[in-house]
Amino acid sequence: MSRTCQVTGRTPSFGHAVSHSHRRTKRRFDVNVQRKRYWVPTLGRTVTLRLSARGIKVVDARGIDAVVGELLARGERL
Protein backbone atom coordinates (compact mmCIF):
# COMPACT_ATOMS: atom_id res chain seq x y z
CA MET A 1 0.00 0.00 0.00
CA SER A 2 1.46 3.32 -0.98
CA ARG A 3 1.70 5.70 1.94
CA THR A 4 -0.26 8.57 0.38
CA CYS A 5 -3.45 10.19 1.62
CA GLN A 6 -6.23 10.31 -0.98
CA VAL A 7 -7.70 13.53 0.43
CA THR A 8 -4.72 15.69 1.37
CA GLY A 9 -2.17 14.18 -1.02
CA ARG A 10 0.46 13.85 1.71
CA THR A 11 3.39 11.61 0.75
CA PRO A 12 6.37 10.37 2.78
CA SER A 13 9.18 12.85 3.38
CA PHE A 14 12.84 12.03 3.73
CA GLY A 15 15.54 13.15 6.09
CA HIS A 16 18.28 11.90 8.36
CA ALA A 17 18.34 9.68 11.40
CA VAL A 18 20.87 11.30 13.71
CA SER A 19 22.66 9.00 16.15
CA HIS A 20 24.13 9.94 19.50
CA SER A 21 27.50 10.55 17.78
CA HIS A 22 25.70 12.72 15.17
CA ARG A 23 26.31 10.32 12.27
CA ARG A 24 23.55 10.84 9.75
CA THR A 25 21.86 8.07 7.80
CA LYS A 26 18.94 8.44 5.42
CA ARG A 27 15.49 7.65 6.72
CA ARG A 28 11.90 8.02 5.66
CA PHE A 29 9.12 9.79 7.57
CA ASP A 30 5.94 7.89 6.68
CA VAL A 31 2.49 9.42 6.72
CA ASN A 32 0.01 8.08 9.29
CA VAL A 33 -2.24 6.44 6.65
CA GLN A 34 -5.22 4.36 7.71
CA ARG A 35 -7.95 2.57 5.80
CA LYS A 36 -11.34 3.99 6.70
CA ARG A 37 -14.81 2.97 5.50
CA TYR A 38 -17.55 5.57 5.06
CA TRP A 39 -21.17 5.27 4.03
CA VAL A 40 -21.81 7.70 1.17
CA PRO A 41 -25.55 8.46 0.83
CA THR A 42 -25.26 10.01 -2.65
CA LEU A 43 -23.62 6.86 -4.03
CA GLY A 44 -25.73 4.52 -1.93
CA ARG A 45 -22.74 2.40 -0.88
CA THR A 46 -19.73 2.31 1.38
CA VAL A 47 -16.38 3.65 0.22
CA THR A 48 -12.97 2.64 1.57
CA LEU A 49 -10.43 5.47 1.60
CA ARG A 50 -6.72 5.63 2.47
CA LEU A 51 -6.59 8.65 4.76
CA SER A 52 -4.02 10.33 6.93
CA ALA A 53 -5.02 11.53 10.39
CA ARG A 54 -5.45 15.03 8.99
CA GLY A 55 -7.51 13.62 6.09
CA ILE A 56 -9.93 12.07 8.59
CA LYS A 57 -10.35 15.50 10.20
CA VAL A 58 -11.01 17.03 6.77
CA VAL A 59 -13.76 14.47 6.13
CA ASP A 60 -15.27 15.19 9.55
CA ALA A 61 -15.25 18.94 8.93
CA ARG A 62 -16.47 19.10 5.31
CA GLY A 63 -18.56 15.94 5.10
CA ILE A 64 -18.05 12.74 3.16
CA ASP A 65 -20.26 13.80 0.23
CA ALA A 66 -18.16 16.89 -0.52
CA VAL A 67 -14.89 14.97 -0.21
CA VAL A 68 -16.06 12.09 -2.42
CA GLY A 69 -17.32 14.60 -4.98
CA GLU A 70 -13.86 16.15 -5.21
CA LEU A 71 -12.20 12.74 -5.48
CA LEU A 72 -14.51 11.70 -8.32
CA ALA A 73 -13.94 15.04 -10.10
CA ARG A 74 -10.19 14.43 -9.80
CA GLY A 75 -10.64 11.00 -11.39
CA GLU A 76 -9.76 8.90 -8.33
CA ARG A 77 -11.04 5.35 -8.27
CA LEU A 78 -13.23 4.64 -5.21
C-alpha positions in Angstrom: 0.0 0.0 0.0 1.5 3.3 -1.0 1.7 5.7 1.9 -0.3 8.6 0.4 -3.4 10.2 1.6 -6.2 10.3 -1.0 -7.7 13.5 0.4 -4.7 15.7 1.4 -2.2 14.2 -1.0 0.5 13.9 1.7 3.4 11.6 0.7 6.4 10.4 2.8 9.2 12.9 3.4 12.8 12.0 3.7 15.5 13.2 6.1 18.3 11.9 8.4 18.3 9.7 11.4 20.9 11.3 13.7 22.7 9.0 16.2 24.1 9.9 19.5 27.5 10.5 17.8 25.7 12.7 15.2 26.3 10.3 12.3 23.5 10.8 9.7 21.9 8.1 7.8 18.9 8.4 5.4 15.5 7.7 6.7 11.9 8.0 5.7 9.1 9.8 7.6 5.9 7.9 6.7 2.5 9.4 6.7 0.0 8.1 9.3 -2.2 6.4 6.6 -5.2 4.4 7.7 -8.0 2.6 5.8 -11.3 4.0 6.7 -14.8 3.0 5.5 -17.5 5.6 5.1 -21.2 5.3 4.0 -21.8 7.7 1.2 -25.5 8.5 0.8 -25.3 10.0 -2.7 -23.6 6.9 -4.0 -25.7 4.5 -1.9 -22.7 2.4 -0.9 -19.7 2.3 1.4 -16.4 3.7 0.2 -13.0 2.6 1.6 -10.4 5.5 1.6 -6.7 5.6 2.5 -6.6 8.6 4.8 -4.0 10.3 6.9 -5.0 11.5 10.4 -5.5 15.0 9.0 -7.5 13.6 6.1 -9.9 12.1 8.6 -10.3 15.5 10.2 -11.0 17.0 6.8 -13.8 14.5 6.1 -15.3 15.2 9.6 -15.2 18.9 8.9 -16.5 19.1 5.3 -18.6 15.9 5.1 -18.0 12.7 3.2 -20.3 13.8 0.2 -18.2 16.9 -0.5 -14.9 15.0 -0.2 -16.1 12.1 -2.4 -17.3 14.6 -5.0 -13.9 16.1 -5.2 -12.2 12.7 -5.5 -14.5 11.7 -8.3 -13.9 15.0 -10.1 -10.2 14.4 -9.8 -10.6 11.0 -11.4 -9.8 8.9 -8.3 -11.0 5.4 -8.3 -13.2 4.6 -5.2 
